[in-house]
Amino acid sequence: MSWRTSILGAVDVTGSRPELKLGFLSFGHWQRARWSRTPTAKEALVQSIELAEAAEEIGIDGAFVRVHHFARQLASPFPLLAAIGARTSRIEIGTGVIDMRYENPLYMAEEAAAADLIAGQRLQLGISRGSPEPALDGPEAFGYQNAQGEARGELARAHTELFRRAIAGGAVARADPAQTGMGGMLAIEPRSDTLGERIWWGSGTRESALWVAAQGMNLMSSTLLLEDTGVAFDELQAQQIEGYREAWAAAGWEREPRVSVSRSVIPIVSDEDRTYFGRDGNGDQLGYLDGRMSRFGRTYTGEPDRIAEQLAQDRAIAAADTVLLTVPNQLGVEYNAKLLDTIAKHVAPALGWRAKGGAGSAID
């Protein structure tokens, strides 16, 4: 019996889970502060591309960006993803996540396919119903006037249904015979034929994960859950993943799904690390989010060996096939590349991960 089986108990992931993948997740903050190395939106965008290039050289598997509106953070992901795709050759590129309440499903289908084709079909697209945003009526400001009258998540799920139909080549508009010489229906172009298998849904509860499985989407679970049962965060998240995998099997899908979890991991190996993150790692936190008591995952800080030991006992990591590491992007590319390099060398191997592409670190 492996350590993964013994830790996870009833959730047997040995022999069935693909090799563990490791990616970074950036919120792309910027602000004009003395300590910030991303004072403008331009720096946040350009540095996101440069960090993806550095991560690929280190051997990291994925470069993911968070999407927020009406805030000094990354917002419109597809130009950025296309640029990352054009400047890299191996690393997965993706989102974690896009709020579908704000999206025009057909325009998004065109953008997503174009970005995926530019990247050589490396796009891993995380979407969801979204989290609280600064704007009181954000989706309405984007043109969806019925947003206030929708039940929770209904608008996002309707947009998602149309988006997925469009990227699969479904008919979405009537042809104009005067222009086409025929009647019938039209599909969106361009298309990327396997993109539909690389759509992830950001799930914040165990119940919603069952819906994700029934829809045939991959599962993206974050550093918080919109529920609390009194158990540790990683155990609650492992329960969510277990329920998802059972529901996936019951639905009869032929392919194997992918599951990601996100973690905040800051190894302390330099005086600069101690200056910014010298406090010991905290435990799980509780708080109200979106009107519900929620459980937030801890931040792992400290010596790399100690962090590696703690993460190796994480039940949710044992159940997932992808781990996304949130990065403090405002500290700049050099700092974050060194952080990822330290994790790749001294933390992630304890989880069974290995650098990809024959890469060795180029970070001094």
N, C-alpha and C positions, 0 to 999 in steps of 0.2 A: 504493500500500500504506500503510495507517495504521500509527501507532506500535504499536497493539495487536497487529496481525498480525505485525509485524516482531519484536516482543518474544516473542510466544508461539510463533512458529514454526509447528509442525504444527497447533496448535489455533487454527483460524480462527473467531473470534467476531464478526467484523464482519458486519453485515447480518442476523444471526440472534439476537443477544442483545438483550433489551429494554433500555430506558434504565436506567442504573445507579441503584440505590437505596442510600440511606445510612441506617442506623439506629444506635441505641445499645444496648448490652447491659450491664445492671447485675446484680451479684451480690447487692446489697441487704445488705451487711454492716452490723452495728451493734455498738458496744461503748462502754463508759464510759471513754474516754481523753480526756486534756486537749485533744488536737487534733481529736477526732472530733466532727462535727456531726450524727451519727446515733447518739446514746447509747442509744436504746431501739428495740424492734421497731416501735412506733407511728411514730416518726420515719422509719424505713427505709421503711415502707409508704406513709405520706402523702407523703414526698418523692419516691417513685417515681412517684406520680400527678402531682405538681407538675412533675417533670422532663419527663414525657411531654407535659404541656400546653405547657411552654416549648419543647420540641423541635419540636412541631407549629407553633408560632408562628414559629420560626426557619426552618422549611421542611424539616426532617429528615423522612425517610420512615417510620421505624419505631422503636418502643419495645419492647425485648425484655428479659425477666428470666430469670436463671438460677435453677434450683431445686435446693436441697440440703436434706437432712434431718439432724436431730440436730446442728444448727449454728446460730450466730447469723447466719443469712442468710435470704433469701426462701425459703419452703418451699411453701405451698399457693397456687398461682398463680391459680386461677380467680376468687376474690373480688377479687383485685387487678386482674386483666385486665378484669373486668366494670366495676370502678370507673373504670379508665382509659378504657374504651370509652364510658362514660357521660359522661365529662368532656372527650372529644375528638371530632372529627368526621371527620378525614381520615387521620391517621397509622395505619399498620399496628401491631397489637399482637401480641406473641408471646412464645414461650419459647425458651430456648437453653441447656439442654434439660430436659425432664422425664424422670426415670429411671423407665422403665415397669415395673421390677421391683417398685416400691412401689404401683402403681396398681390400683384396682378398675376394670376396663375399662368396665363398664356405667355405674357412677356417674360416671366420667370422661367418658363419652360424653354424659350428661345435662348435666354442668357445662360442657363445651366448647361444646355447642350453645347453651346459654343465654348464655354469655359472648359467643359469636359473634353471636347475634341482637341482643343489647343493643348491640354495637359496629357493627351494620350490616354484618356479614360482612367484618370487617377482621382476623380472627384468623389468624395464621400460626403454627401449632403445631409447635414443634420437640420431638422425642422421641428417646429412644435407650435402649440397655441400661444407661446410667449410667456414672459414674466411681466410684472408691473413696470410700466414705463413712466417717464417724467410727465408726458402729456396726459391731460385728463381724458381727452377723446382722440387719441392718436390715430387709430384706424379711420375715424371719420375725417380727420384732417387729410388723410391720404386718399379720400374719395369714396369711402365705404359708408354711406350715410345711414345704413341700417345697423351699424355695428352695435349701437347701444341697445337695440332691441333683441339682439341675439342672446341665446343661452350661453353659459360659459363654454368656450371652446368651439361653439357651433360654426362660427364664421371661419375660424382657422381650419377646421376639418373639411368644410365645404370647399375652401380654396385648395386644400391638399388633394382632395378627390379629383378636382379638375386638373390640377397640375400633374398628378400622376397619370391621368388618362392622356394628357397631351404628350408627355415625354415617352409614353408607350406607343405613340402613333395613332391614337384614337381620333376619330372625326370630331372636330370642335367648331367648325364654321361652315355655313352653306356656300357653295361655289356660285359665282356670278356667271351665268352662261354667256353674257356679253363679253366677258373678259377671258373665260376659259374655253368657250365653245361647247360646254357640257354642263349638266346639272350635277347633283350629288353633294358630297361633303368634302371638306379639306382638313388636312392635318397640319400641325405646326412643323416648320423646318427651321434650322437643321435638327436632326435627331442623333442621339448617341445610343446605340441599340442596347447597351447593358446598364445604362444609368439607373433604370428602375430598380435594379438589385442593390443599388448603393445609396438608397434613401434611408435615413435614420430618423426616428422620432424621439425627441427629448421627453422622457417620462419622469414625472415627479411623485408618483404614487405607485403602490403595488397594483391597485385596480386598473389604472390607465395602462400599465404594462401589458395587461391581458388584451386590451383593445389593440395595442401596437402589434402583438403577435397575430391576432386575428386578421389584421390588415396586411400582413406579410412584409412589414418594415423591420429594419434592424433597430436595436434598442440602444439609446444613449441616455445613461443615467449620470446625474451631475454630482456636485459636492453638497447638495441639499435634497431633502425629501419633504414634501408638503404633508407630512403626517408624523406622528410620534407614538410609539407603543411602549416606550420605556427601555427598549433594548438598544445596544450600541449601534451607531450609524452603519458600520460595515455589515453587521448582522441583518439589519432591516433591509439594506440594499441587496444583500445576498438572497433574502426572501423574495424580493422583487424580481431578481434575475431568475430564480428557480421557478416562480410562477410563470414568468414569460416563456421560459424554455418548455415548460409543460404545455402551455397554451399553444405554442408554435407546433409542437409535435401533434397535438390534438387536431390542429387545423390541417395537417397533412401536407404542409409545404415541402417541396422536394429538396430545395437547397438548404444548407446550414446557415443559420442567422449569425450575425455579428453583434457583440455586446460590448459597450465601452463604459468605463467609469472614469471620473475625473478626480484628481488629487492635487493638493497644494503641498509641494515637497521642496524644502530649502535646506540643502546641506550647508553646514557652517564649516568652511575650510580656510577662510581668510579674514583679515581684520575688517575688510569692507563688508563681508557677510555679517560679522558680529555687529557692526554699526547699524545695519538695517534690520537684521533679523536675529539678534543675539538672544532673545528670550527663548526659553524652552518651548517645545511644541505644546499646544493646548489640547484639551479634550474636546469631545463633541459639544456643540452649543445648541440651545433651544431658543426659539423666538417665533413671533408671529410674522407670517408672510402671506400675502394674498388672502388675509382673513382667517388663516388656519395656523395652529401650532405646528411648527416645522422643526426638523432636526437637521443641523448643519454638520458636515464632516469637519474633522480637525485639520489643522495645519501641521505638517511634519517638519520640524526644524531640529538641528543638532548635528552630531557627528555622523558621517555617512554610514558607518557600520551599524550604528544604533538605529538609524532610519531604515536601513535595509532589513534589519531584524523585525522591526515593527510592521513594515509593509508585507513581509513574508507571512505574517499572521493575519493579514486582512482577508476576511472571508469573501468580500465582494470582488477583490482583485483576483482571487483564486477562481471565481466563477466567470470572470470576463475574459475576453480575448484581446482587448485594447485598453490601454491606460493613457489618459490625456493629462498632461502636467500643466497646470496653470502657471503662467510666467509673469513676473513683475515687469511688464514691457517698458515702463517709464524709466527703468534703469539702463536701457539701451541694449544694442545688439551684442557688444563685447561681453557685458556682464551676463546676459542671458545665455549666450553661447557657452560660456564657461560653466554656468549652472547646469545646462543640459549635458555638457561633457562630463562633469563630475557625477551626475546621476547615471549616465551611460556606463561609466567605468566602475563606479564603486557602490551603486545602489541597485540598479535594474538587473544585473546578473543574478542577484539573489532571488529574483522572481522568475528566473528561467529565460530572461530576455537576452538576445545577442544583437550586436550592431549589424546592420544590413549592408549589402553591397560591397563587402570586403573593406568597409571604411575603417580607417583608424583616425584618431583625433588629430586635428591640425591646430588645436587650441593650446597655447602655451600657458 
